[in-house]
Amino acid sequence: MPRTTGTYATTTTLGESVRAFVPRPVPPADPPLAPTCFVDLNRQA
């Protein structure tokens, strides 16, 4: 099975059709990273 990284959207602007690549969302979309995971490392930096 081929890997699908996104799709193409076709739109028209000023009478000209153009295609734009629309990538799939980058994981992880949910849940967000908990601040407790990086607060100590940020303080050390």
N, CA, C and O atoms as a Maestro MAE file, in Angstrom:
{
 s_m_m2io_version
 :::
 2.0.0
}

f_m_ct {
 s_m_title
 :::
 protein
 m_atom[180] {
  # First column is atom index #
  i_m_mmod_type
  r_m_x_coord
  r_m_y_coord
  r_m_z_coord
  i_m_residue_number
  s_m_chain_name
  s_m_pdb_residue_name
  s_m_pdb_atom_name
  i_m_atomic_number
  :::
  1 25 0.852 -1.178 0.000 1 A "MET " " N  " 7
  2 3 0.000 0.000 0.000 1 A "MET " " CA " 6
  3 2 0.896 1.239 0.000 1 A "MET " " C  " 6
  4 15 1.798 1.342 0.832 1 A "MET " " O  " 8
  5 25 0.665 2.177 -0.915 2 A "PRO " " N  " 7
  6 3 1.480 3.388 -0.951 2 A "PRO " " CA " 6
  7 2 1.184 4.290 0.247 2 A "PRO " " C  " 6
  8 15 0.064 4.335 0.755 2 A "PRO " " O  " 8
  9 25 2.185 4.980 0.665 3 A "ARG " " N  " 7
  10 3 2.054 5.916 1.782 3 A "ARG " " CA " 6
  11 2 1.457 7.221 1.272 3 A "ARG " " C  " 6
  12 15 1.958 7.793 0.303 3 A "ARG " " O  " 8
  13 25 0.403 7.694 1.908 4 A "THR " " N  " 7
  14 3 -0.235 8.946 1.515 4 A "THR " " CA " 6
  15 2 0.128 10.023 2.522 4 A "THR " " C  " 6
  16 15 -0.224 9.929 3.698 4 A "THR " " O  " 8
  17 25 0.825 11.038 2.061 5 A "THR " " N  " 7
  18 3 1.254 12.105 2.964 5 A "THR " " CA " 6
  19 2 0.382 13.339 2.862 5 A "THR " " C  " 6
  20 15 0.547 14.289 3.628 5 A "THR " " O  " 8
  21 25 -0.544 13.327 1.922 6 A "GLY " " N  " 7
  22 3 -1.425 14.476 1.769 6 A "GLY " " CA " 6
  23 2 -2.226 14.354 0.487 6 A "GLY " " C  " 6
  24 15 -2.233 13.310 -0.165 6 A "GLY " " O  " 8
  25 25 -2.891 15.426 0.142 7 A "THR " " N  " 7
  26 3 -3.701 15.463 -1.067 7 A "THR " " CA " 6
  27 2 -3.430 16.755 -1.815 7 A "THR " " C  " 6
  28 15 -2.771 17.660 -1.304 7 A "THR " " O  " 8
  29 25 -3.945 16.827 -3.027 8 A "TYR " " N  " 7
  30 3 -3.852 18.054 -3.805 8 A "TYR " " CA " 6
  31 2 -5.227 18.700 -3.871 8 A "TYR " " C  " 6
  32 15 -6.224 18.024 -4.124 8 A "TYR " " O  " 8
  33 25 -5.278 19.986 -3.646 9 A "ALA " " N  " 7
  34 3 -6.515 20.745 -3.754 9 A "ALA " " CA " 6
  35 2 -6.383 21.636 -4.982 9 A "ALA " " C  " 6
  36 15 -5.365 22.304 -5.164 9 A "ALA " " O  " 8
  37 25 -7.405 21.645 -5.819 10 A "THR " " N  " 7
  38 3 -7.400 22.473 -7.018 10 A "THR " " CA " 6
  39 2 -8.332 23.660 -6.796 10 A "THR " " C  " 6
  40 15 -9.460 23.505 -6.328 10 A "THR " " O  " 8
  41 25 -7.848 24.826 -7.136 11 A "THR " " N  " 7
  42 3 -8.638 26.038 -7.001 11 A "THR " " CA " 6
  43 2 -8.390 26.915 -8.220 11 A "THR " " C  " 6
  44 15 -7.434 26.697 -8.964 11 A "THR " " O  " 8
  45 25 -9.225 27.875 -8.418 12 A "THR " " N  " 7
  46 3 -9.071 28.785 -9.549 12 A "THR " " CA " 6
  47 2 -8.876 30.201 -9.020 12 A "THR " " C  " 6
  48 15 -9.614 30.675 -8.157 12 A "THR " " O  " 8
  49 25 -7.869 30.851 -9.560 13 A "THR " " N  " 7
  50 3 -7.615 32.229 -9.184 13 A "THR " " CA " 6
  51 2 -7.282 33.025 -10.446 13 A "THR " " C  " 6
  52 15 -6.423 32.619 -11.228 13 A "THR " " O  " 8
  53 25 -7.943 34.129 -10.638 14 A "LEU " " N  " 7
  54 3 -7.762 34.989 -11.812 14 A "LEU " " CA " 6
  55 2 -7.917 34.196 -13.103 14 A "LEU " " C  " 6
  56 15 -7.211 34.446 -14.081 14 A "LEU " " O  " 8
  57 25 -8.853 33.228 -13.104 15 A "GLY " " N  " 7
  58 3 -9.120 32.448 -14.298 15 A "GLY " " CA " 6
  59 2 -8.142 31.321 -14.565 15 A "GLY " " C  " 6
  60 15 -8.247 30.648 -15.591 15 A "GLY " " O  " 8
  61 25 -7.202 31.103 -13.675 16 A "GLU " " N  " 7
  62 3 -6.195 30.056 -13.860 16 A "GLU " " CA " 6
  63 2 -6.367 28.996 -12.774 16 A "GLU " " C  " 6
  64 15 -6.459 29.336 -11.595 16 A "GLU " " O  " 8
  65 25 -6.411 27.726 -13.151 17 A "SER " " N  " 7
  66 3 -6.505 26.635 -12.188 17 A "SER " " CA " 6
  67 2 -5.117 26.331 -11.634 17 A "SER " " C  " 6
  68 15 -4.147 26.211 -12.383 17 A "SER " " O  " 8
  69 25 -5.039 26.211 -10.334 18 A "VAL " " N  " 7
  70 3 -3.775 25.882 -9.672 18 A "VAL " " CA " 6
  71 2 -4.016 24.747 -8.686 18 A "VAL " " C  " 6
  72 15 -5.108 24.605 -8.135 18 A "VAL " " O  " 8
  73 25 -2.982 23.943 -8.473 19 A "ARG " " N  " 7
  74 3 -3.055 22.848 -7.506 19 A "ARG " " CA " 6
  75 2 -2.112 23.153 -6.344 19 A "ARG " " C  " 6
  76 15 -0.984 23.605 -6.541 19 A "ARG " " O  " 8
  77 25 -2.591 22.900 -5.146 20 A "ALA " " N  " 7
  78 3 -1.782 23.102 -3.947 20 A "ALA " " CA " 6
  79 2 -1.735 21.796 -3.174 20 A "ALA " " C  " 6
  80 15 -2.754 21.122 -3.029 20 A "ALA " " O  " 8
  81 25 -0.565 21.435 -2.678 21 A "PHE " " N  " 7
  82 3 -0.422 20.235 -1.869 21 A "PHE " " CA " 6
  83 2 -0.853 20.555 -0.448 21 A "PHE " " C  " 6
  84 15 -0.377 21.521 0.147 21 A "PHE " " O  " 8
  85 25 -1.754 19.743 0.098 22 A "VAL " " N  " 7
  86 3 -2.255 19.914 1.463 22 A "VAL " " CA " 6
  87 2 -1.791 18.694 2.263 22 A "VAL " " C  " 6
  88 15 -2.350 17.610 2.102 22 A "VAL " " O  " 8
  89 25 -0.770 18.853 3.128 23 A "PRO " " N  " 7
  90 3 -0.245 17.711 3.869 23 A "PRO " " CA " 6
  91 2 -1.210 17.247 4.951 23 A "PRO " " C  " 6
  92 15 -2.043 18.014 5.436 23 A "PRO " " O  " 8
  93 25 -1.081 15.979 5.318 24 A "ARG " " N  " 7
  94 3 -1.858 15.442 6.426 24 A "ARG " " CA " 6
  95 2 -1.326 16.023 7.725 24 A "ARG " " C  " 6
  96 15 -0.158 16.408 7.779 24 A "ARG " " O  " 8
  97 25 -2.140 16.101 8.777 25 A "PRO " " N  " 7
  98 3 -1.669 16.621 10.056 25 A "PRO " " CA " 6
  99 2 -0.508 15.786 10.601 25 A "PRO " " C  " 6
  100 15 -0.475 14.567 10.432 25 A "PRO " " O  " 8
  101 25 0.419 16.439 11.239 26 A "VAL " " N  " 7
  102 3 1.569 15.764 11.832 26 A "VAL " " CA " 6
  103 2 1.168 15.247 13.212 26 A "VAL " " C  " 6
  104 15 0.700 16.023 14.044 26 A "VAL " " O  " 8
  105 25 1.343 13.949 13.469 27 A "PRO " " N  " 7
  106 3 1.003 13.442 14.805 27 A "PRO " " CA " 6
  107 2 2.027 13.922 15.821 27 A "PRO " " C  " 6
  108 15 3.124 14.270 15.386 27 A "PRO " " O  " 8
  109 25 1.802 13.979 17.060 28 A "PRO " " N  " 7
  110 3 0.514 13.698 17.670 28 A "PRO " " CA " 6
  111 2 -0.364 14.937 17.686 28 A "PRO " " C  " 6
  112 15 0.061 15.997 18.146 28 A "PRO " " O  " 8
  113 25 -1.564 14.811 17.196 29 A "ALA " " N  " 7
  114 3 -2.504 15.919 17.203 29 A "ALA " " CA " 6
  115 2 -3.170 16.039 18.569 29 A "ALA " " C  " 6
  116 15 -3.509 17.134 19.016 29 A "ALA " " O  " 8
  117 25 -3.351 14.891 19.224 30 A "ASP " " N  " 7
  118 3 -4.003 14.889 20.521 30 A "ASP " " CA " 6
  119 2 -3.521 13.675 21.283 30 A "ASP " " C  " 6
  120 15 -3.447 12.629 20.639 30 A "ASP " " O  " 8
  121 25 -3.201 13.663 22.489 31 A "PRO " " N  " 7
  122 3 -3.227 14.788 23.405 31 A "PRO " " CA " 6
  123 2 -1.939 15.614 23.303 31 A "PRO " " C  " 6
  124 15 -0.903 15.096 22.885 31 A "PRO " " O  " 8
  125 25 -1.998 16.871 23.675 32 A "PRO " " N  " 7
  126 3 -0.787 17.686 23.644 32 A "PRO " " CA " 6
  127 2 0.211 17.207 24.686 32 A "PRO " " C  " 6
  128 15 -0.158 16.544 25.655 32 A "PRO " " O  " 8
  129 25 1.444 17.538 24.485 33 A "LEU " " N  " 7
  130 3 2.509 17.159 25.406 33 A "LEU " " CA " 6
  131 2 2.298 17.871 26.740 33 A "LEU " " C  " 6
  132 15 2.112 19.087 26.783 33 A "LEU " " O  " 8
  133 25 2.329 17.110 27.811 34 A "ALA " " N  " 7
  134 3 2.129 17.687 29.145 34 A "ALA " " CA " 6
  135 2 3.329 18.558 29.526 34 A "ALA " " C  " 6
  136 15 4.470 18.144 29.323 34 A "ALA " " O  " 8
  137 25 3.097 19.754 30.072 35 A "PRO " " N  " 7
  138 3 4.198 20.648 30.443 35 A "PRO " " CA " 6
  139 2 5.176 20.012 31.425 35 A "PRO " " C  " 6
  140 15 6.353 20.372 31.434 35 A "PRO " " O  " 8
  141 25 4.718 19.083 32.244 36 A "THR " " N  " 7
  142 3 5.625 18.453 33.204 36 A "THR " " CA " 6
  143 2 6.731 17.673 32.511 36 A "THR " " C  " 6
  144 15 7.754 17.377 33.128 36 A "THR " " O  " 8
  145 25 6.544 17.336 31.241 37 A "CYS " " N  " 7
  146 3 7.554 16.589 30.492 37 A "CYS " " CA " 6
  147 2 8.764 17.455 30.148 37 A "CYS " " C  " 6
  148 15 9.872 16.937 30.013 37 A "CYS " " O  " 8
  149 25 8.569 18.758 30.007 38 A "PHE " " N  " 7
  150 3 9.672 19.582 29.527 38 A "PHE " " CA " 6
  151 2 10.032 20.769 30.416 38 A "PHE " " C  " 6
  152 15 10.998 21.470 30.112 38 A "PHE " " O  " 8
  153 25 9.314 21.021 31.483 39 A "VAL " " N  " 7
  154 3 9.586 22.191 32.327 39 A "VAL " " CA " 6
  155 2 10.987 22.106 32.936 39 A "VAL " " C  " 6
  156 15 11.736 23.081 32.877 39 A "VAL " " O  " 8
  157 25 11.351 20.974 33.514 40 A "ASP " " N  " 7
  158 3 12.668 20.836 34.133 40 A "ASP " " CA " 6
  159 2 13.787 20.986 33.119 40 A "ASP " " C  " 6
  160 15 14.795 21.630 33.409 40 A "ASP " " O  " 8
  161 25 13.632 20.407 31.939 41 A "LEU " " N  " 7
  162 3 14.659 20.530 30.907 41 A "LEU " " CA " 6
  163 2 14.793 21.968 30.435 41 A "LEU " " C  " 6
  164 15 15.905 22.414 30.156 41 A "LEU " " O  " 8
  165 25 13.693 22.707 30.338 42 A "ASN " " N  " 7
  166 3 13.772 24.121 29.970 42 A "ASN " " CA " 6
  167 2 14.507 24.925 31.018 42 A "ASN " " C  " 6
  168 15 15.286 25.816 30.680 42 A "ASN " " O  " 8
  169 25 14.277 24.630 32.274 43 A "ARG " " N  " 7
  170 3 14.983 25.346 33.347 43 A "ARG " " CA " 6
  171 2 16.471 25.054 33.307 43 A "ARG " " C  " 6
  172 15 17.289 25.943 33.544 43 A "ARG " " O  " 8
  173 25 16.827 23.805 33.005 44 A "GLN " " N  " 7
  174 3 18.254 23.446 32.927 44 A "GLN " " CA " 6
  175 2 18.944 24.128 31.744 44 A "GLN " " C  " 6
  176 15 20.132 24.448 31.801 44 A "GLN " " O  " 8
  177 25 18.186 24.341 30.685 45 A "ALA " " N  " 7
  178 3 18.770 24.986 29.499 45 A "ALA " " CA " 6
  179 2 19.004 26.442 29.791 45 A "ALA " " C  " 6
  180 15 19.490 27.174 28.928 45 A "ALA " " O  " 8
  :::
 }
 m_bond[179] {
  # First column is bond index #
  i_m_from
  i_m_to
  i_m_order
  :::
  1 1 2 1
  2 2 3 1
  3 3 4 2
  4 3 5 1
  5 5 6 1
  6 6 7 1
  7 7 8 2
  8 7 9 1
  9 9 10 1
  10 10 11 1
  11 11 12 2
  12 11 13 1
  13 13 14 1
  14 14 15 1
  15 15 16 2
  16 15 17 1
  17 17 18 1
  18 18 19 1
  19 19 20 2
  20 19 21 1
  21 21 22 1
  22 22 23 1
  23 23 24 2
  24 23 25 1
  25 25 26 1
  26 26 27 1
  27 27 28 2
  28 27 29 1
  29 29 30 1
  30 30 31 1
  31 31 32 2
  32 31 33 1
  33 33 34 1
  34 34 35 1
  35 35 36 2
  36 35 37 1
  37 37 38 1
  38 38 39 1
  39 39 40 2
  40 39 41 1
  41 41 42 1
  42 42 43 1
  43 43 44 2
  44 43 45 1
  45 45 46 1
  46 46 47 1
  47 47 48 2
  48 47 49 1
  49 49 50 1
  50 50 51 1
  51 51 52 2
  52 51 53 1
  53 53 54 1
  54 54 55 1
  55 55 56 2
  56 55 57 1
  57 57 58 1
  58 58 59 1
  59 59 60 2
  60 59 61 1
  61 61 62 1
  62 62 63 1
  63 63 64 2
  64 63 65 1
  65 65 66 1
  66 66 67 1
  67 67 68 2
  68 67 69 1
  69 69 70 1
  70 70 71 1
  71 71 72 2
  72 71 73 1
  73 73 74 1
  74 74 75 1
  75 75 76 2
  76 75 77 1
  77 77 78 1
  78 78 79 1
  79 79 80 2
  80 79 81 1
  81 81 82 1
  82 82 83 1
  83 83 84 2
  84 83 85 1
  85 85 86 1
  86 86 87 1
  87 87 88 2
  88 87 89 1
  89 89 90 1
  90 90 91 1
  91 91 92 2
  92 91 93 1
  93 93 94 1
  94 94 95 1
  95 95 96 2
  96 95 97 1
  97 97 98 1
  98 98 99 1
  99 99 100 2
  100 99 101 1
  101 101 102 1
  102 102 103 1
  103 103 104 2
  104 103 105 1
  105 105 106 1
  106 106 107 1
  107 107 108 2
  108 107 109 1
  109 109 110 1
  110 110 111 1
  111 111 112 2
  112 111 113 1
  113 113 114 1
  114 114 115 1
  115 115 116 2
  116 115 117 1
  117 117 118 1
  118 118 119 1
  119 119 120 2
  120 119 121 1
  121 121 122 1
  122 122 123 1
  123 123 124 2
  124 123 125 1
  125 125 126 1
  126 126 127 1
  127 127 128 2
  128 127 129 1
  129 129 130 1
  130 130 131 1
  131 131 132 2
  132 131 133 1
  133 133 134 1
  134 134 135 1
  135 135 136 2
  136 135 137 1
  137 137 138 1
  138 138 139 1
  139 139 140 2
  140 139 141 1
  141 141 142 1
  142 142 143 1
  143 143 144 2
  144 143 145 1
  145 145 146 1
  146 146 147 1
  147 147 148 2
  148 147 149 1
  149 149 150 1
  150 150 151 1
  151 151 152 2
  152 151 153 1
  153 153 154 1
  154 154 155 1
  155 155 156 2
  156 155 157 1
  157 157 158 1
  158 158 159 1
  159 159 160 2
  160 159 161 1
  161 161 162 1
  162 162 163 1
  163 163 164 2
  164 163 165 1
  165 165 166 1
  166 166 167 1
  167 167 168 2
  168 167 169 1
  169 169 170 1
  170 170 171 1
  171 171 172 2
  172 171 173 1
  173 173 174 1
  174 174 175 1
  175 175 176 2
  176 175 177 1
  177 177 178 1
  178 178 179 1
  179 179 180 2
  :::
 }
}
